[in-house]
Amino acid sequence: MSDIVFADVSRVFQRDGKDFLTLDRIAFDVRDREFVAIVGPSGCGKTTCLRMAAGLEFPTSGRVSVGGKPVSEPGPDRAVVFQQFALFPWKTVHENIDFGLRSKGLADAARRERIAKQVELMGLQGYESAYPHQLSGGMQQRVAIARSYVLDPDVLLMDEPFGALDAQTRIVMQEELIQLSRVNPRTVLFITHAVDEAVYLADRVVVMTRRPGRIREIVDVAPVRKAEGWDRFDRTEEVMDQESFVHLRTHIWRMLRSEQQTDEAATLSTTGGITS
């Protein structure tokens, strides 16, 4: 099992000698091989949740566990894909994908076989010898995802992985991630600001409040997707045109808009009506 569990998690940061509560008693899980997206206002702690699952940050109180074990450090069972591609510019596509494999001590033939499989899955054939600067943004992110998948992690943690891409490339990458998830499913925690993206990709969407981040609602998308037959469509826009999709998207947007309006009202009350 490779589930992720947030059990009554709070996170306090210190700034200028003062405590700032970022997350307040967060409790949710990502089931084995489930795709869960988190959306919420800026600063609500979305990325902090992901970093705690990765073992890069830790709760002030509560517990984060993966596969039934408390997270105490990064581990090979979890791979992280960030918004910035973080590729080695002096290494080729093949060498970038191979980087993590080398530390696992696999034989050359085994590494080549695993790399070839990821190259095919991500549509990178013919680019194995190319350097990052020779690739488009979408191609670079495919390499970053391939570099994570090739390690065969149980859990994939994705922090706005398509946020730096243009709109058209972003849609293509969403479609490719859906296909990849069907072929090679993983437990996925996905952070995004884009409601459409969250509803299109995720089995469940965790909607967070403004800071301090709390869970406002968890929206169950998978039953709607199954009942409405979204998987019969090959194109993102075909799914997004469905009335059931529009209903879920609007429901989540209204919650986020409410949080934004509450945040603006709070700012006005503390500044005497003056904003910058």
Summary of the structure (lengths in Angstrom):
residues: 276
radius of gyration: 19.6
end to end distance: 48.6
largest distance: 67.4
contacts: 852
relative contact order: 0.16
helix: 42%
strand: 23%
